[in-house]
Each structure stands twice: as C-alpha cells, then as structure tokens.
Amino acid sequence: MNSILGRIAGPQDLKRLSIDELEQLCTEIREYLVNVITSIGGHFGSSLGVVELTTALHHIYDAPDDIFVWDVGHQGYVHKILTGRRDELKTIRQYKGISGFLKRAESPFDTFGAGHASTSISAALGFAAGRDLLGKNNKVVAIIGDGALTGGLAYEALNNAGQLKSDILVVLNDNQMSISPNVGGISRYLTEITTHPHYNRIKDEIWNLTEKMPIGKKRVRKLVRRIEESLKNLIVPGMFFEELGFRYFGPVDGHDLRELVPTIEKLKNIKGPKVLHVLTVKGKGVDYAEKDSVKFHAVSPPSKQSAGDEKAPTKPTSYNNVFTDALIDLSRSNDKIVAITAAMAEGTGLVKHQKEFPDRFFDVGIAEGHAVTYAAGLAAEGIRPCVAIYSTFLQRAFDHIVHDVAIQHLPVVFTLDRAGLCGADGPTHHGCLDLSYMSAIPGMVVAAPKDGDELRNLLHTGFAQQDGPFAIRYPKDTSIKLSDSPVYEELPIGSWEVLREGNNLALLAVGTMVEASLNAAELLQKKGIDATVVNCRFIKPMDDDLLEQIARSHQYLITVEENVLSGGFGSQVNQFLLRHLVGDIQIVNLGLPDAFVEHGSRSILLENVGLSPSRIAETCETQVTGNGVVRSAHIQGTKQTLS
C-alpha cells in the first residue's frame, strides 16, 4: 500500500482524498506520531486523540484563510504535520527546533499561539469580529478541550459570542481529561449528555431493529441517523450552550471520519455561533496511553544509556518532590494545612498529598484566579492553604493575589513551580517574571531556596508566620542538596547568609543562581580573584543590614537572578543602595533578557543568557580587570557606580 502521508505537503493535498484514503492517512499519522514522539519526547496522549478531528477539519476548511484557533498546543502536533512541518516534527521542543505549542512566528497556519488554556474562544471571537469589520467571509473555528472549559475565560467568551451572534464554530474536544482528570460541574454535565440512559437505550433499540431488516438497511440507517439527531436534541439537548445563544450539535464520535466529515461539512454552511461536541479518547490507538492518559500525557525520550553501561549515578531528587514530601510532613503536624492546585495535581507533585489527605486537597480545575480567591476564603476562616501553581500560570491570577489575599493580609502560602527557565516548553512556560510581579505586591514575602533543605525550611517558615502572604519559587530541576533526615528550621524572614568569604567582589545570588555563583567563584579563584558569595534567599524583604555591610566592604557587587531585571532582585538592591548612598561601589545586575527566551534545555539556555557558572565568572573577571561594561548580547547586565 502506497503511503499517503508522504504525499501531504499541506492541507490542500487533503481536499481530493476519499474517506477511505483519509482513514489510511490517519493510521499513518498515528504511526508516525508514535515513532517520533516516543524517540524524542513530547506531548503524546492529546495528540493521538485528535488525529481524525484535525484531519477532518483540514479536509473541509481552507486554512490558513479559514482560521483555526487551538486551545493550548498539546493537541496541535497533527496540525503541524498536516501544514508542512512533518519532517520538522523530529525537532519538536528541542533547541532551535519547532515549538511544542502553536506559534504565529513559526507558520501562517498557526494563527494564534497558546501555552495556557481557555483562550481559544475569546481569540476566535476576536478573529470573527475582525473578519466582519473587514468585510471578509472566511470561517473561524475554535478547538477547545473539555478541560479548558473549567477556566472562566471560556465562559466569558461563550457569553459574549452568543450575544454578538458571531459566525464561529466551537469544537468541544471532549476526552474527559485536561492533564489531570477533569473536575467540576461542567465535566459532569458533559458526561450526562453523552451517557443519558434514555437516549442511549432508544438509540440502541432502533439500531438493533434496523440490523434485522433484510433489504434497504443502508437507506433506513441513513434515515435513522437523522431521527437520532432530533431524538438527541429532544431528550438530551445541549441546553447550557443553547441558552447562551449557540446551536448545539453532537455528541459525535471524534474517531469516526464517516460521521465527522459530513457533520463538519454541514456545519460549515450554517451561520451563527455553533458548538460541535466531539467525543475523543486521549491516547487513541496506543493501548498503554489509553489506559493511563495521565502518565502518557507527555513522554520523555528514552535513556541514552546502553544495556552494558554501569548504572548512572543517582541524581538528587527534584525540587518538586522535595516540596510534596515537605508539605505532607507539615500537614501531618498541622491539620489546618490544605493544598490547592489548578488542574495540575501531577505537575505540581501533589498526587501523593491527595492520597494521604483526600479531604485537605482541592483541585479547582483550570481556574487559577478562582484557586487564589478560594484560598483567601479558606485563610479568612483560619485554614492554612498552600496554593501550588506554576509560575507562569499564576500570572493569570495577579489581581486575585493583590485584591483578595494581599490587601487583606491573609496568610496564604504560594509555591511557584517551574520558576526561571523551564526547558522544552519554552516562553509560555518559562517563569521569568515572578520575582518582579510578586515583589511589587505590598506585604508579600518572596523567597527562593538554594537547595532542597532550604525549600523545606522556607515552607515551614511560610506556615509558621501569620502576618500575610508568603511566596516560594523554585525551578524544574534537581534540588542540589537534600538531607536524609529532615529537620525543619524556621528562618528569620528577610535573612541572608554568607556562604563564601572573599575580598572586593561579592556575588549576591538568588535561588538557583547560588550554586551557579559558588561554581563561578571557584573558577575565579583559579584566576586570582577571591569572591564573596551570598545566598539571598529572601528577595523581599531583603537583609538590609547584611547588604549594607557587604556594600561597604566590597568594591564590586554582582547580583545574579533567574528572572527579568526589570523590577527583580537586582533592581531592589540598586534602589536600596541609591537610597543609602553606600560608598564607592560598582554594581552589575545579571538576569534574564528583556525578551522571550525560546525553548531548549536549561543548561543551553542558561549559557546563552549568561547565567552559567562560566559566563558569570567571565562577567566578574571583566569587572575586576577593568575591561569596561558587559558587552555580551546575551548577558542583560546593568552597570552602575555609586559614590
């Protein structure tokens, strides 16, 4: 059998394919996905679940003139394959390879990018309004997973679209999963639609009856399908969507092209806001991925170690695991501690906490703002909530942090996973802004551990205080150091520690950059430069006394943070020294650039932005030897002289 996939250079090549050929194409796409992604890593289950849906959409619509807005890029791999990036899929999420998400700069077919959920309907509505203002007549389709319907933004968009009567199609890809299993009322509602006993019993009885007919079976079954649609709307109408002004169609089998293609063809010519409810299986076609769609939401590349190699040395446990184990320890001794996450129980490591404390664990769905305000209510009642959300996802809840938590001085503990450069997920997931946006909030304590032991202590300290919110950020990385027997120490809030004594150059380092700075100091010592290294574990409040002491005893200060410079740690150090006009001192601030850093491994990215030990040492040497300001384009350094 000749390969069809090899002949597909773009969506136009799908137009002339028959249903049989489309089915063969889907088989080949699924095989190609499995071969590529299991060898290099990437999002897996969600991509397998939309093979037929994506193929049907591109077969019927005329992208990129017709607009597809995908909610998050997890389900966009097939779209990439069909839009001229089949061979480039082998580079996905790798340094200088294609993105794991939809990206406008990557292809004209990627009309709108997203790494965060629930945005597609809003964006699609904007495209539709722009189309109407320009007098165009192209089609707009939003493809949103049922998990994303736990996010409030999706409802705001549905409400607005129904009011405007915009001509858009919302494809609800219902696999009953986001990454974690879906939670909440909307998930139950969608399940009721698809499993209503009266509807399914009547449908089965009619279908079985036609099976016994000796002649005219196909014609009668075609008629029955029409009756079935009317029956469905009578017994289990999509009343939620209908009341918002949408025409509801479905549910249909998202893996049956013979049902999908004619349904979508008809909907293309129906004006106004429409919802097509499509049932899919996450991980479809791969037994192990279907059985455990949480585990196989994404896969890692296989180990490069060969069977004959000696066992590789065990790496320190991840910050993620340290956090979870510490939270469990602290929860055992304090029955008021609860954990809250936003559809990321696995990602934040809270599954273990959930198993031990099922009544003290809350997954609120993809609703970060709600998670924060929910925590505020719990804290106001005397409960001690820990809100565990990725750094970039918490950006979505900024006003809730300010208005509902900080203004009321409520002692909510925020733990920000994936802080700093988080690797292959790229700019939508790099936590580059949290030191700035959290430090801007009055009364917020902001901390970053240098290792696993310090993360334990900071978490303990956060729950020990009751004066207001307390934020701890940590990376997607190993925890450097972790003692076997945890001893929880309450740290004085705002305290720093000197880890290495030097002469006239001091490295003031935050979090992950402490270890990098210690390694840089070792490199500098080989060149005759003896550097002080300070663990600035509290970004706000700072250790003002120690900072002034260091500033008065050193000529050069280098602040080092895995955060943008604007409003970050270095900026706060500068402000303090300017206010106090401490001595004759030169300051260089090292941090992340004023740009969105692309995807790649942490080690490569840190080297590129000037935050690897060797690049930090290079900057320090440049300062001490008097070779002028930092010139590297990758190092976002600011040099100031205070006298």
C-alpha positions as CSV (number, residue, x, y, z in Angstrom):
1,M,0.0,0.0,0.0
2,N,1.4,3.4,-1.0
3,S,2.0,5.9,1.7
4,I,-0.4,8.8,1.7
5,L,1.3,10.8,4.4
6,G,4.4,11.2,2.3
7,R,2.3,12.9,-0.4
8,I,0.9,15.5,2.0
9,A,2.8,18.8,1.7
10,G,-0.1,20.9,3.0
11,P,-3.8,20.9,3.7
12,Q,-4.6,21.4,0.0
13,D,-3.5,17.8,-0.6
14,L,-6.3,16.5,1.7
15,K,-9.1,18.0,-0.4
16,R,-9.1,15.3,-3.1
17,L,-8.8,12.3,-0.7
18,S,-11.7,9.9,-0.3
19,I,-12.9,8.8,3.1
20,D,-11.1,5.5,2.7
21,E,-7.9,7.4,1.9
22,L,-8.4,9.8,4.8
23,E,-8.8,6.8,7.1
24,Q,-5.5,5.4,5.8
25,L,-3.9,8.8,6.3
26,C,-5.0,8.9,9.9
27,T,-3.5,5.4,10.5
28,E,-0.2,6.6,9.0
29,I,-0.2,9.9,11.1
30,R,-0.8,7.9,14.3
31,E,2.1,5.6,13.5
32,Y,4.3,8.5,12.6
33,L,3.4,10.3,15.9
34,V,4.2,7.3,18.0
35,N,7.5,6.6,16.3
36,V,8.7,10.2,16.5
37,I,7.4,11.3,19.9
38,T,8.5,8.1,21.8
39,S,12.0,8.6,20.4
40,I,12.4,12.4,21.2
41,G,9.8,13.1,23.8
42,G,6.8,15.4,23.8
43,H,3.1,15.7,24.3
44,F,1.6,12.3,23.4
45,G,-1.9,11.4,24.5
46,S,-3.7,14.5,23.5
47,S,-2.0,14.5,20.0
48,L,-3.1,10.9,19.4
49,G,-6.7,11.8,20.4
50,V,-7.2,14.4,17.7
51,V,-5.8,12.7,14.6
52,E,-9.2,12.2,12.9
53,L,-10.6,15.5,14.1
54,T,-7.6,17.5,12.8
55,T,-7.6,15.6,9.5
56,A,-11.4,16.2,9.0
57,L,-11.1,20.0,9.8
58,H,-8.2,20.4,7.3
59,H,-10.0,18.3,4.7
60,I,-13.1,20.6,4.8
61,Y,-11.8,24.1,5.7
62,D,-9.4,26.2,3.7
63,A,-6.6,27.1,6.2
64,P,-5.0,29.5,6.7
65,D,-7.7,31.6,5.1
66,D,-10.1,29.8,7.4
67,I,-8.9,30.4,10.9
68,F,-8.2,27.5,13.4
69,V,-7.6,28.6,17.0
70,W,-6.3,25.7,19.0
71,D,-6.7,25.8,22.8
72,V,-3.1,25.0,24.1
73,G,-0.7,23.3,21.7
74,H,-0.8,19.9,23.3
75,Q,-3.4,18.9,20.6
76,G,-1.6,20.7,17.8
77,Y,1.0,18.1,16.7
78,V,-1.2,16.6,13.9
79,H,-2.0,20.2,12.8
80,K,1.8,20.7,12.4
81,I,2.2,17.5,10.5
82,L,-0.5,18.5,8.0
83,T,0.7,22.0,7.5
84,G,4.1,21.4,6.1
85,R,6.1,20.5,9.2
86,R,6.0,16.7,9.1
87,D,9.8,16.3,8.9
88,E,10.4,19.1,11.4
89,L,8.3,17.2,14.0
90,K,11.5,15.3,14.7
91,T,12.9,18.6,16.2
92,I,9.9,19.5,18.3
93,R,10.7,21.0,21.7
94,Q,14.4,20.7,21.0
95,Y,16.8,23.6,21.0
96,K,16.3,25.5,17.7
97,G,13.6,23.1,16.7
98,I,9.9,23.8,16.3
99,S,7.8,24.7,19.3
100,G,5.7,22.2,21.2
101,F,2.9,24.7,21.0
102,L,1.2,26.7,18.2
103,K,3.3,29.7,17.4
104,R,2.5,32.6,15.0
105,A,6.1,33.2,14.0
106,E,6.5,29.5,13.0
107,S,3.8,29.1,10.4
108,P,1.0,31.1,8.8
109,F,-1.2,28.2,9.7
110,D,-0.6,28.9,13.4
111,T,-3.0,31.8,13.6
112,F,-2.9,32.1,17.4
113,G,-0.5,30.7,19.9
114,A,-1.3,29.4,23.3
115,G,0.5,27.5,26.1
116,H,-2.1,28.3,28.7
117,A,-5.7,27.0,28.5
118,S,-9.2,28.5,27.9
119,T,-8.1,31.3,25.5
120,S,-9.4,29.9,22.1
121,I,-13.0,31.0,22.1
122,S,-12.0,34.6,23.1
123,A,-9.4,34.7,20.4
124,A,-11.7,33.1,17.8
125,L,-14.4,35.7,18.6
126,G,-11.8,38.4,18.0
127,F,-10.9,36.9,14.7
128,A,-14.6,36.7,13.7
129,A,-15.2,40.4,14.7
130,G,-12.2,41.5,12.7
131,R,-13.4,39.5,9.7
132,D,-16.8,41.1,9.8
133,L,-15.3,44.6,10.2
134,L,-13.1,44.0,7.1
135,G,-16.0,42.6,5.1
136,K,-14.4,39.1,4.6
137,N,-16.3,35.8,4.6
138,N,-13.8,33.3,5.9
139,K,-14.7,30.8,8.6
140,V,-13.4,30.8,12.2
141,V,-13.1,27.6,14.3
142,A,-12.0,27.3,17.9
143,I,-10.9,23.8,19.1
144,I,-11.2,23.6,22.9
145,G,-10.8,20.7,25.2
146,D,-13.4,20.0,27.8
147,G,-10.7,20.5,30.5
148,A,-10.3,24.1,29.3
149,L,-14.0,24.7,30.0
150,T,-13.1,24.8,33.7
151,G,-11.4,28.1,33.0
152,G,-13.6,31.2,33.5
153,L,-12.3,32.9,30.3
154,A,-14.0,30.3,28.2
155,Y,-17.4,31.2,29.7
156,E,-16.9,34.9,29.3
157,A,-16.2,34.3,25.6
158,L,-19.2,31.9,25.2
159,N,-21.4,34.5,26.8
160,N,-20.1,37.3,24.5
161,A,-20.2,35.2,21.3
162,G,-23.8,34.2,21.9
163,Q,-24.8,37.9,22.4
164,L,-23.0,39.0,19.3
165,K,-24.4,36.2,17.2
166,S,-20.9,35.8,15.6
167,D,-20.4,33.2,12.9
168,I,-18.0,30.9,14.6
169,L,-17.7,27.1,15.3
170,V,-16.6,25.9,18.7
171,V,-15.4,22.3,18.5
172,L,-15.6,20.9,22.0
173,N,-13.0,18.1,22.1
174,D,-14.3,16.0,24.9
175,N,-12.0,13.4,26.3
176,Q,-12.9,14.0,29.9
177,M,-9.2,15.0,30.6
178,S,-7.0,18.1,30.7
179,I,-3.8,16.7,32.1
180,S,-5.3,15.6,35.3
181,P,-8.9,14.2,35.2
182,N,-11.4,16.9,34.8
183,V,-13.3,18.1,37.9
184,G,-16.4,20.2,38.5
185,G,-20.0,20.7,37.3
186,I,-19.2,21.2,33.6
187,S,-17.4,17.9,33.4
188,R,-20.4,16.1,35.0
189,Y,-22.8,18.0,32.6
190,L,-20.9,16.8,29.5
191,T,-20.8,13.3,30.8
192,E,-24.6,13.3,31.3
193,I,-25.1,14.4,27.8
194,T,-23.1,11.5,26.4
195,T,-24.3,8.8,28.7
196,H,-28.0,9.7,29.2
197,P,-29.7,6.2,29.6
198,H,-32.9,7.1,27.8
199,Y,-31.1,8.4,24.8
200,N,-28.7,5.5,24.6
201,R,-31.3,2.8,25.2
202,I,-33.6,4.2,22.5
203,K,-30.7,4.6,20.1
204,D,-29.5,1.1,20.6
205,E,-33.0,-0.4,20.2
206,I,-33.6,1.4,16.9
207,W,-30.2,0.5,15.6
208,N,-30.7,-3.2,16.5
209,L,-34.0,-3.2,14.8
210,T,-32.5,-2.0,11.5
211,E,-29.9,-4.7,11.7
212,K,-32.7,-7.3,11.3
213,M,-34.0,-5.8,8.1
214,P,-33.4,-8.0,5.0
215,I,-33.3,-5.2,2.5
216,G,-32.7,-1.4,2.4
217,K,-30.6,-1.4,5.6
218,K,-28.3,1.4,4.5
219,R,-31.1,3.7,3.4
220,V,-33.1,3.1,6.6
221,R,-30.0,3.6,8.7
222,K,-29.4,6.9,7.0
223,L,-32.9,8.0,7.9
224,V,-32.4,6.7,11.4
225,R,-29.3,8.9,11.8
226,R,-31.5,11.9,11.0
227,I,-34.1,10.8,13.5
228,E,-31.3,10.1,16.0
229,E,-30.2,13.8,15.8
230,S,-33.7,15.0,16.5
231,L,-34.1,12.5,19.3
232,K,-30.9,13.6,20.9
233,N,-32.0,17.2,20.9
234,L,-35.3,16.3,22.4
235,I,-34.0,14.1,25.2
236,V,-30.6,15.5,26.0
237,P,-30.3,18.9,24.3
238,G,-27.1,20.9,24.9
239,M,-29.3,23.3,26.9
240,F,-26.3,25.1,28.5
241,F,-24.9,26.1,25.1
242,E,-28.4,26.8,23.6
243,E,-29.2,29.2,26.4
244,L,-26.0,31.1,25.7
245,G,-27.1,31.6,22.1
246,F,-25.2,28.7,20.5
247,R,-26.7,25.9,18.3
248,Y,-25.5,22.7,19.8
249,F,-24.6,19.7,17.6
250,G,-23.5,16.3,18.9
251,P,-22.1,14.4,20.5
252,V,-20.4,12.7,17.6
253,D,-17.6,10.1,17.6
254,G,-14.4,12.0,17.1
255,H,-12.6,9.0,15.7
256,D,-15.2,8.1,13.0
257,L,-14.4,10.1,9.8
258,R,-17.6,8.8,8.2
259,E,-19.6,10.7,10.8
260,L,-17.2,13.6,11.4
261,V,-16.7,14.7,7.8
262,P,-20.3,15.1,6.7
263,T,-21.2,16.7,10.1
264,I,-18.5,19.3,9.8
265,E,-19.3,19.9,6.1
266,K,-22.9,20.8,7.0
267,L,-21.9,23.0,9.9
268,K,-19.5,24.9,7.7
269,N,-22.6,26.3,5.9
270,I,-24.7,27.1,8.9
271,K,-24.4,30.7,10.0
272,G,-24.1,32.0,13.6
273,P,-22.4,30.6,16.8
274,K,-22.3,26.8,16.9
275,V,-20.9,24.1,19.2
276,L,-19.9,20.7,17.9
277,H,-19.5,18.3,20.7
278,V,-16.9,15.7,19.7
279,L,-16.0,12.6,21.8
280,T,-12.4,11.5,21.7
281,V,-10.1,9.2,23.6
282,K,-6.8,10.6,24.9
283,G,-4.0,8.4,23.6
284,K,-6.3,6.8,21.0
285,G,-4.7,3.9,19.1
286,V,-2.0,3.1,21.7
287,D,-3.2,0.7,24.4
288,Y,-0.9,1.9,27.2
289,A,-1.6,5.6,26.5
290,E,-5.4,5.0,26.5
291,K,-5.2,3.1,29.8
292,D,-3.1,5.7,31.6
293,S,-3.7,9.0,29.8
294,V,-2.3,11.0,32.8
295,K,1.1,9.3,32.7
296,F,1.2,9.4,28.9
297,H,0.0,13.0,28.5
298,A,3.7,13.5,27.6
299,V,6.6,11.2,27.3
300,S,10.3,11.7,27.8
301,P,12.9,10.4,25.3
302,P,14.4,7.0,26.1
303,S,17.6,6.9,28.1
304,K,20.8,7.1,26.1
305,Q,22.5,4.7,28.4
306,S,23.1,1.3,26.8
307,A,22.4,-2.0,28.4
308,G,26.1,-2.7,29.1
309,D,26.8,0.6,30.8
310,E,27.2,0.8,34.5
311,K,24.3,2.3,36.4
312,A,24.4,6.0,36.2
313,P,24.8,7.9,39.5
314,T,21.6,8.8,41.1
315,K,20.6,12.4,40.7
316,P,19.4,14.5,43.7
317,T,15.6,14.4,43.9
318,S,13.7,17.3,42.2
319,Y,12.5,20.4,44.0
320,N,9.0,19.2,43.0
321,N,9.4,16.0,45.1
322,V,11.0,17.9,48.0
323,F,8.1,20.3,48.1
324,T,5.5,17.5,48.1
325,D,7.2,15.4,50.8
326,A,7.7,18.5,53.0
327,L,4.1,19.5,52.6
328,I,3.0,16.1,53.6
329,D,5.3,16.2,56.7
330,L,4.0,19.6,57.7
331,S,0.3,18.6,57.1
332,R,0.8,15.6,59.5
333,S,1.7,18.0,62.3
334,N,-0.9,20.7,61.4
335,D,-4.4,19.6,60.5
336,K,-5.2,23.1,59.2
337,I,-2.8,22.9,56.2
338,V,-4.6,22.2,52.9
339,A,-3.2,22.0,49.3
340,I,-4.8,23.7,46.3
341,T,-3.9,23.4,42.6
342,A,-5.4,24.3,39.3
343,A,-5.7,21.1,37.2
344,M,-2.0,20.3,37.8
345,A,-2.0,17.7,40.6
346,E,0.6,15.6,38.7
347,G,2.7,18.6,37.5
348,T,2.9,20.2,41.0
349,G,3.6,16.8,42.6
350,L,0.5,16.9,44.8
351,V,-0.9,13.5,44.0
352,K,0.9,12.0,47.0
353,H,-0.6,14.6,49.2
354,Q,-4.0,14.0,47.8
355,K,-3.7,10.3,48.6
356,E,-2.8,10.9,52.2
357,F,-5.1,13.8,52.8
358,P,-8.0,13.5,50.4
359,D,-10.2,15.9,52.4
360,R,-7.4,18.5,52.5
361,F,-6.6,18.6,48.8
362,F,-8.5,20.7,46.3
363,D,-8.1,20.7,42.5
364,V,-10.3,23.5,41.2
365,G,-9.7,22.9,37.5
366,I,-8.0,25.2,35.1
367,A,-9.0,28.3,37.1
368,E,-6.0,29.9,38.7
369,G,-7.8,33.1,39.7
370,H,-10.5,31.1,41.5
371,A,-7.8,29.0,43.2
372,V,-6.3,32.1,44.7
373,T,-9.6,33.6,45.9
374,Y,-10.8,30.2,47.2
375,A,-7.6,30.1,49.2
376,A,-8.3,33.6,50.5
377,G,-11.6,32.4,51.8
378,L,-10.1,29.4,53.5
379,A,-7.4,31.6,55.1
380,A,-10.0,34.0,56.3
381,E,-11.7,31.1,58.1
382,G,-8.4,30.1,59.8
383,I,-7.3,27.4,57.4
384,R,-3.7,27.5,56.2
385,P,-3.8,27.0,52.4
386,C,-0.8,26.3,50.1
387,V,-1.5,27.3,46.5
388,A,0.7,25.3,44.3
389,I,0.7,26.7,40.7
390,Y,3.4,27.0,38.0
391,S,5.0,30.4,37.9
392,T,3.6,31.4,34.5
393,F,0.1,30.0,35.3
394,L,0.0,32.1,38.5
395,Q,0.4,35.2,36.3
396,R,-3.2,34.7,35.3
397,A,-4.3,35.3,38.9
398,F,-2.4,38.5,39.7
399,D,-5.4,40.7,40.6
400,H,-6.7,37.9,42.9
401,I,-3.4,37.8,44.7
402,V,-3.5,41.6,45.2
403,H,-7.2,42.2,45.8
404,D,-8.2,39.1,47.6
405,V,-5.1,38.0,49.5
406,A,-2.5,40.8,50.0
407,I,-4.8,43.7,50.8
408,Q,-6.5,41.6,53.5
409,H,-3.1,40.4,54.8
410,L,-4.2,36.7,54.6
411,P,-1.5,34.1,55.3
412,V,-1.7,32.2,52.0
413,V,1.4,30.3,51.1
414,F,2.2,30.3,47.3
415,T,4.6,27.8,45.9
416,L,5.6,28.6,42.3
417,D,7.0,25.6,40.4
418,R,8.8,26.0,37.1
419,A,10.3,29.3,38.1
420,G,13.1,30.5,35.8
421,L,13.9,28.8,32.5
422,C,11.9,25.6,32.5
423,G,13.3,24.0,29.3
424,A,11.5,22.5,26.3
425,D,8.1,24.1,27.0
426,G,9.5,27.4,26.0
427,P,8.4,31.0,26.5
428,T,4.8,30.3,27.5
429,H,6.1,28.3,30.5
430,H,9.4,30.0,31.5
431,G,8.8,31.6,34.9
432,C,10.8,34.7,34.2
433,L,8.6,37.4,35.9
434,D,7.6,36.1,39.3
435,L,10.3,37.8,41.4
436,S,9.1,41.1,39.8
437,Y,5.3,40.7,40.0
438,M,5.3,39.2,43.5
439,S,7.8,41.7,44.9
440,A,5.6,44.5,43.6
441,I,2.8,43.5,46.0
442,P,2.9,45.2,49.4
443,G,3.3,42.8,52.3
444,M,4.2,39.9,50.1
445,V,7.2,37.8,51.3
446,V,9.2,36.5,48.4
447,A,11.7,33.7,48.8
448,A,13.8,31.3,46.7
449,P,15.7,28.3,48.1
450,K,19.3,27.5,47.2
451,D,18.7,23.7,47.7
452,G,16.2,21.1,48.9
453,D,16.9,21.6,52.5
454,E,16.2,25.3,52.3
455,L,13.0,24.7,50.4
456,R,11.8,22.6,53.4
457,N,12.8,25.3,55.8
458,L,11.1,28.1,53.7
459,L,7.9,26.1,53.5
460,H,7.9,25.6,57.3
461,T,8.6,29.3,57.8
462,G,5.8,30.2,55.5
463,F,3.3,28.3,57.6
464,A,4.8,29.4,60.9
465,Q,4.1,33.1,60.1
466,Q,0.6,34.6,60.0
467,D,1.1,38.2,59.0
468,G,0.4,37.9,55.3
469,P,1.1,36.0,52.1
470,F,4.3,34.1,51.6
471,A,5.7,33.1,48.1
472,I,8.4,30.5,47.4
473,R,9.7,30.0,43.9
474,Y,11.8,27.0,42.7
475,P,12.8,25.6,39.3
476,K,12.1,22.5,37.3
477,D,15.4,21.0,38.3
478,T,17.2,18.8,40.8
479,S,17.4,20.1,44.3
480,I,21.2,20.1,44.7
481,K,21.3,19.0,48.3
482,L,18.8,17.2,50.5
483,S,19.4,15.7,53.9
484,D,18.1,12.2,54.6
485,S,16.5,13.2,57.9
486,P,14.6,16.4,57.5
487,V,14.9,18.9,60.3
488,Y,12.6,21.8,59.8
489,E,14.1,25.2,60.8
490,E,12.1,28.4,60.9
491,L,14.2,31.0,59.1
492,P,14.2,34.7,60.2
493,I,12.2,36.4,57.4
494,G,14.5,38.6,55.4
495,S,17.7,36.9,56.4
496,W,20.6,36.1,54.1
497,E,23.7,34.0,54.6
498,V,27.3,34.4,53.5
499,L,28.4,31.1,52.0
500,R,31.9,32.1,50.9
501,E,34.2,34.9,52.1
502,G,36.1,36.9,49.5
503,N,37.8,40.3,49.1
504,N,36.5,43.2,47.0
505,L,33.9,41.3,44.8
506,A,30.7,39.9,46.0
507,L,28.1,37.8,44.2
508,L,24.6,38.3,45.6
509,A,22.7,35.3,44.3
510,V,19.1,34.2,44.4
511,G,17.8,30.6,44.4
512,T,19.2,28.5,41.5
513,M,21.9,31.1,41.0
514,V,23.5,30.4,44.4
515,E,25.0,27.1,43.2
516,A,26.0,28.7,39.9
517,S,27.7,31.6,41.7
518,L,29.6,29.2,44.0
519,N,30.9,27.4,41.0
520,A,31.7,30.7,39.3
521,A,33.7,31.7,42.4
522,E,35.8,28.5,42.1
523,L,36.6,29.4,38.5
524,L,37.5,33.0,39.6
525,Q,39.8,31.8,42.3
526,K,41.9,30.0,39.7
527,K,42.5,33.4,38.1
528,G,43.4,35.1,41.4
529,I,40.0,36.7,42.1
530,D,38.6,35.8,45.5
531,A,34.8,36.3,45.5
532,T,32.3,36.5,48.3
533,V,29.1,34.6,47.7
534,V,25.9,35.5,49.5
535,N,22.7,33.3,49.5
536,C,20.0,36.0,49.2
537,R,17.2,33.6,49.9
538,F,14.7,36.4,50.7
539,I,14.1,38.7,47.8
540,K,11.5,40.6,49.8
541,P,12.2,41.7,52.5
542,M,15.9,41.9,52.0
543,D,18.6,41.6,54.6
544,D,19.3,45.3,54.7
545,D,22.0,45.1,57.4
546,L,24.0,42.4,55.6
547,L,23.5,44.2,52.2
548,E,24.9,47.4,53.6
549,Q,27.8,45.6,55.3
550,I,28.7,43.8,52.0
551,A,28.4,47.0,50.1
552,R,30.7,48.9,52.4
553,S,33.4,46.1,52.3
554,H,33.4,45.3,48.6
555,Q,34.1,47.5,45.5
556,Y,32.2,45.3,43.1
557,L,28.7,43.8,43.6
558,I,27.2,41.4,41.1
559,T,23.5,40.5,41.6
560,V,22.5,37.2,39.9
561,E,18.9,36.1,39.4
562,E,17.0,33.8,37.1
563,N,14.3,36.5,36.5
564,V,14.0,39.5,34.3
565,L,15.9,42.5,35.5
566,S,13.1,45.0,35.5
567,G,11.6,45.0,39.0
568,G,13.6,42.0,40.0
569,F,16.1,41.3,42.8
570,G,18.9,43.4,41.3
571,S,16.6,46.3,40.8
572,Q,15.7,46.2,44.5
573,V,19.3,46.1,45.5
574,N,20.0,49.1,43.3
575,Q,17.2,51.0,44.9
576,F,18.4,50.3,48.4
577,L,21.9,51.4,47.7
578,L,20.8,54.5,45.9
579,R,18.6,55.4,48.9
580,H,21.5,54.9,51.3
581,L,24.3,56.1,49.0
582,V,26.7,53.4,50.3
583,G,30.3,54.1,49.5
584,D,32.2,54.0,46.2
585,I,30.8,50.8,44.6
586,Q,30.2,49.3,41.1
587,I,27.1,47.2,40.5
588,V,26.3,44.8,37.7
589,N,22.9,43.1,37.6
590,L,22.7,39.8,35.8
591,G,19.4,38.2,34.9
592,L,17.2,37.2,32.1
593,P,16.9,39.3,29.0
594,D,14.2,41.7,28.1
595,A,12.9,39.2,25.6
596,F,11.0,35.9,25.5
597,V,13.6,33.1,25.7
598,E,13.0,30.2,23.3
599,H,12.8,26.6,24.2
600,G,15.8,24.3,24.8
601,S,17.4,22.5,27.7
602,R,18.1,24.6,30.9
603,S,21.8,24.2,30.5
604,I,21.9,25.5,27.0
605,L,19.5,28.4,27.8
606,L,21.4,29.4,30.9
607,E,24.6,29.5,29.0
608,N,23.0,31.6,26.3
609,V,21.6,34.2,28.7
610,G,24.9,34.5,30.6
611,L,23.8,32.7,33.8
612,S,26.0,29.6,33.6
613,P,29.0,29.5,36.1
614,S,31.5,30.2,33.3
615,R,29.5,33.1,32.0
616,I,29.0,34.6,35.5
617,A,32.8,34.2,36.1
618,E,33.5,35.9,32.8
619,T,31.4,38.9,33.8
620,C,33.1,39.2,37.2
621,E,36.5,39.0,35.6
622,T,35.6,41.7,33.2
623,Q,34.6,44.0,36.0
624,V,37.6,43.4,38.3
625,T,40.2,43.7,35.5
626,G,38.7,47.0,34.3
627,N,37.7,45.9,30.8
628,G,34.6,48.0,30.9
629,V,30.9,47.2,30.9
630,V,29.4,43.9,30.0
631,R,29.3,43.7,26.2
632,S,27.8,40.2,25.6
633,A,24.4,40.4,23.8
634,H,23.2,37.5,25.9
635,I,24.0,39.0,29.3
636,Q,21.5,41.5,30.3
637,G,23.9,43.4,32.6
638,T,23.5,46.9,34.0
639,K,26.5,48.6,35.5
640,Q,26.1,51.4,37.9
641,T,28.6,53.4,40.0
642,L,27.5,54.7,43.4
643,S,29.7,57.2,45.2
